Amino acid sequence: MKRRLPSLNALRAFEAAARLGRMTAAADELSVTPGAISRQVRQLESTLGLQLFEGSKNKPSLTSHGRALLPSLSAAFDQMESALRAVTEDARGTLDVFCLGSFSMRWLIPRLYHFNELHPDIDVRLSTTNQQALPPGDHYDVIIDVEASTAAAPALELFPESLGPVLAPALAATLTLHGPADLAGAPLLRTKTRRNAWAMWCQSVGVVPLAASGPEFEHYFFSLEAALGGLGVCVAPWHLVADDVLGGRLIAPFGFQQSGYRYVARGRPRHQHAESFCQWLVQQAEQAPLPLVCSLTGR
């Protein structure tokens, strides 16, 4: 069936002008003159037999027809851009991966050499955030996220999160830790991006929430470095401290308890490199050491 569409340039000009609110801004985005944008918009209005803008040239506003057209048109251009990007970057061997900063530094990056050995033709471009909420995945091929275990079934589950207190051996030697409640006298490190971590762990082992007595750091990896330096006790996810605990650089006196969160991965559909990366993530998660478990409860 033959498609009956107006000029693609006219549609692009209207979408940019309507989205950005100014003809000059649309002209800058599309690298044409404001006059060219105006002509394209008038051509589209003539083709449709509808007025899409009203008001002055300096401050045009959308008509009801323009407001109705914009969302679907923007979504269509976004979809075209996404499809073209997936095809071209898949062909070039580029893979954009997005995840939390601490997860990237402590878990993903130390393992990436193995993926590079298996897939030397794929260039992994890693982006990170230190916020709990990640952005939408429209511009990323793979997103690694953390979510509540009660959420709907994820595209790909990596492992459940387990929390536990960790501290340097030198600090542990100065404390008497027979049970979780004994941490009340220790300096407790806190993290702004996970302020509920201590409360979650205390609830999981049945002790009264511990009063915060130590410094607060901006990001998790700062708190972990402080723990390694003997500045206090950090309640941390197992996957971020497993290597340090198994290597004796940190002590986990009460093991780790599941927090109710899980790590998941979502790959761009029908993207060959994203599928390869997600399969590799699952293999790495399966090979990772299991969390230490301790039967101690609050005393």
Number of C-alpha atoms within 10 A of each C-alpha: 3 4 5 6 9 13 13 11 15 20 20 19 26 28 22 23 26 23 16 13 15 18 25 19 17 24 19 12 13 15 9 13 14 19 12 14 25 20 13 20 24 18 18 22 18 11 13 12 9 13 16 23 22 13 10 8 11 9 11 16 18 19 15 12 12 19 15 12 16 20 13 12 16 17 11 12 14 14 13 12 13 15 11 12 14 24 13 11 17 17 12 12 15 18 22 17 22 23 24 19 20 18 22 21 13 17 19 18 12 10 13 15 12 13 16 13 10 12 15 12 12 21 15 18 12 16 14 17 15 17 14 14 12 16 13 8 14 13 17 21 26 25 26 23 19 22 17 13 16 9 9 8 9 14 10 16 19 21 17 19 23 22 26 30 25 28 26 23 17 14 19 19 9 9 12 11 16 14 15 21 18 14 17 15 13 19 18 24 25 28 22 14 14 15 11 11 18 24 15 18 24 21 13 18 19 13 16 13 14 18 13 14 14 15 14 16 16 13 17 25 19 16 25 29 12 19 25 22 16 17 19 23 28 28 27 27 23 26 20 21 21 21 16 17 17 13 10 12 17 26 23 27 19 20 18 26 23 18 19 15 17 20 19 21 21 20 22 19 11 10 16 17 26 25 17 15 21 21 14 16 22 17 12 17 17 12 9 14 13 14 19 17 15 13 9 13 15 15 10
